[in-house]
Amino acid sequence: MNPTVPADAGSSVPTATEVWFAMNSLVRDQAKSSRDRISAVIDIPFSRFRALRRIAVRDLTQRELAERLGVDAPAASGIVNDLVERGLATRRPHPTDGRCKLVTITEEGRRAVAAVTEDPATAPPMFAALDATQLRTLADLLESLRVAADG
């Protein structure tokens, strides 16, 4: 029995909160081993990889990146400085707001993200329980949530 979903979940539609807690628990329970698997593929701290994944989707201001990572401005600046020094990202003036810097992934950064995402050993073993159709469905659902979160 899954402790994150109520016992009668099969007989009714779970609430969004119940699904959120189940998803959140799965991710958090796998976090340490996931970081270890990612570190085995690329030699950068996990915080830098998290930032790369965000800017691989779209360019972000340093403020937006800080918010998405859940860190303060100085920490985000340190992460971006490190990514820039490693050649994985660039920082440039925002085209319409001179007060902001835009963080962009480089081709080298894209290769680093691809090295992790294309390695089947990076995903937790629990994903072996899903067939190709289920993986596609889950990916589509998560993309819908990501788009909604970006508002």
Secondary structure as the mmCIF struct_conf table of DSSP 4:
data_model
#
loop_
_struct_conf.conf_type_id
_struct_conf.id
_struct_conf.beg_label_comp_id
_struct_conf.beg_label_asym_id
_struct_conf.beg_label_seq_id
_struct_conf.end_label_comp_id
_struct_conf.end_label_asym_id
_struct_conf.end_label_seq_id
TURN_TY1_P TURN_TY1_P1 PRO A 3 THR A 4
BEND BEND1 VAL A 5 VAL A 5
HELX_RH_3T_P HELX_RH_3T_P1 ALA A 7 SER A 11
BEND BEND2 SER A 12 SER A 12
HELX_LH_PP_P HELX_LH_PP_P1 VAL A 13 THR A 15
HELX_RH_AL_P HELX_RH_AL_P1 ALA A 16 VAL A 41
BEND BEND3 ILE A 42 ILE A 44
HELX_RH_AL_P HELX_RH_AL_P2 PHE A 46 VAL A 57
BEND BEND4 ARG A 58 ARG A 58
STRN STRN1 LEU A 60 THR A 61
HELX_RH_AL_P HELX_RH_AL_P3 GLN A 62 LEU A 69
TURN_TY1_P TURN_TY1_P2 GLY A 70 GLY A 70
HELX_RH_AL_P HELX_RH_AL_P4 ALA A 73 GLU A 85
TURN_TY1_P TURN_TY1_P3 ARG A 86 GLY A 87
BEND BEND5 LEU A 88 LEU A 88
STRN STRN2 ALA A 89 PRO A 93
BEND BEND6 PRO A 95 THR A 96
TURN_TY1_P TURN_TY1_P4 GLY A 98 ARG A 99
STRN STRN3 LYS A 101 ILE A 105
HELX_RH_AL_P HELX_RH_AL_P5 GLU A 107 THR A 117
TURN_TY1_P TURN_TY1_P5 GLU A 118 GLU A 118
HELX_RH_3T_P HELX_RH_3T_P2 PRO A 120 THR A 122
BEND BEND7 ALA A 123 ALA A 123
HELX_RH_3T_P HELX_RH_3T_P3 PRO A 125 ALA A 129
BEND BEND8 LEU A 130 LEU A 130
HELX_RH_AL_P HELX_RH_AL_P6 ALA A 132 ASP A 150
#
